[in-house]
């Protein structure tokens, strides 16, 4: 038995790889599909943007604070276990959120093919299931009686997009915001709206999509065609009551979703940073930090496997889950199950032993370093903009795919395709940075991200998103590799990790928060296609500004002594004469030459 079992590096790396793999599967169960579930609850794009923006904002500032407290009081393992244990219950709270449409969960399954059919359209859906078929009916077969007010209000989806007979109507915005809905309730109570006149003759056969509405049209008599007739007054009263119930349900759904999501994020946000800090310090004790840089691959592999696995599981269990909740609750059940597995692994996760307290002002020092270096300022603004545009893809791309008939399995495969492309491109990281330089790699990444956004705005079928996902290897992987290399080059001693955490947490997370807030309202007002094209234009303008400003910035280069000390000593010997072989003299000469230039 080893005298110091805590320094078993091979065991620590094995546990860390397993932990990252399981956590990747855990995150993939819910994170990519969270906004799709909120849409199933009946929340509009603007409210989903507020929820996701709050989630990113909490993660950006709460995670570093908890990591600092856990390190100061030597409670890292307790925080890891508590975070995983609490996330099991916190995630299940989202299952308790009532949908806006109480009849959302009423479904029936065909035993032969396992296809589920709903009795009413999901509130978050942008298209009625049989709207295309009803649009093809001849005019003569439609009922002569005009649709009731309640029926016409249900043709507008609560997600913020109008329900029309064709897919092109998905992009038509619904500009009636909740504030104006309140006004319309009062107007409906006081002045009943006029209905279209009714022709004489019998009523035609019912429409095929008549079962999709909350209530069938109210039959009107020939003598009740006047605006002030009792039938119209009664219908206006029902219309006002229906709006009252809808607004009340929407209010409670939004408030409960916001409260449960904030509580859930408070428990889960510190997990990743605390685990990374613990593992890095553990490996740093024995100079084995070179193994730390390759652990991110295991997390991506776990996410790729998890996103496809949970999507397949949802498709299989949908018809057998007899609940009144949307079918997306399977994601939270899977998340809780995998969290329990990660809890078992966290018991053996490597956490460093007690050591002397280090100075805690590294974050402040890193922030001052960013403010004093124009290259870091430009890089921080670039990361912030990447967060803004990326949040629109993370929040609403699955909405766009769902509107074009995509299944969750296709959505999961599209995410996995981007993750696997990033992993496959990683062996060419050094070659890419050397051939294109860091500025060129940033330009390539921003250009690929802009191209993806433009492509998303012209989706035409459920499978059309897949070719663009290959560009994620450059728009995500290459961009972050360049950011990491630039931070490593520009950071002063002992500020590299705090600076990297600040870029990924504060700048990128803050950009995702702002992008979610603004993107939700833009998507609701103008449509998803306009949102993606606006983000594409913004990225191209910033790319032109970045390429024009970057060469004009001072190019002072600091000596990275940790790299110099890593130079192999086999190239030099004590018996060699002269100073040309002295690495320290050569480094000082290169620095002097760069300053003269």
Buried (B, 14 or more C-beta within 10 A) or exposed (E): EEEEEEBEBEEBBEBBBBBBBBBBBBBBBBBBBBBBBBBBBBBBBBBBBBBBBBBBBBBBBBBBEBBBBBBEEBBBBEBBBBBBBBBBEBBBBBBEBBBBBEEBBEBEBEEEEEEBEBEBBBBBBBBBBBBBEBEEBEEEEBBBBBBBBBBBBBBBBBBBBBBBBEBEBBBBBBEBBBEEBEEBBEBBBEEBBEBEEBEEEEEEEEBBBBEBBBEBBBEBEEEBBEEEBEBBEEBBEBBBBBBBEBBEBBEEBBEBBBEBBBBBBBBBBBBBBBBBBBBBBBBEBEEBBEBBEEBBBBBBBBBBBBBBBBBBBBBEBBBEBEEEBBBBBBBBBBBBEBBEBBBEBBEBBBBBEEEEEEEEEBBEBBBEBBEEBBBBEBBBBBBBBBBBBBBBBBBBBBBBBBBBEBBBBBBBBBBBBBBBBBBEBBEEBEEBBEEBEBBBBBBBBBBBBBBBBBBBBEBEEBBBBBEBBBBBBBBBBBBBBBBBBBBBBBBEEEBBBBBBBBBBBBBBBBBBBBBBBBBBBBBBBBBBBBBBBBBBEBBBEBBEEBBEEBEEEEEEEEEBEEEEEEEEEEEEEEEEEEEEEEEEEBBEEEBEEEEEE
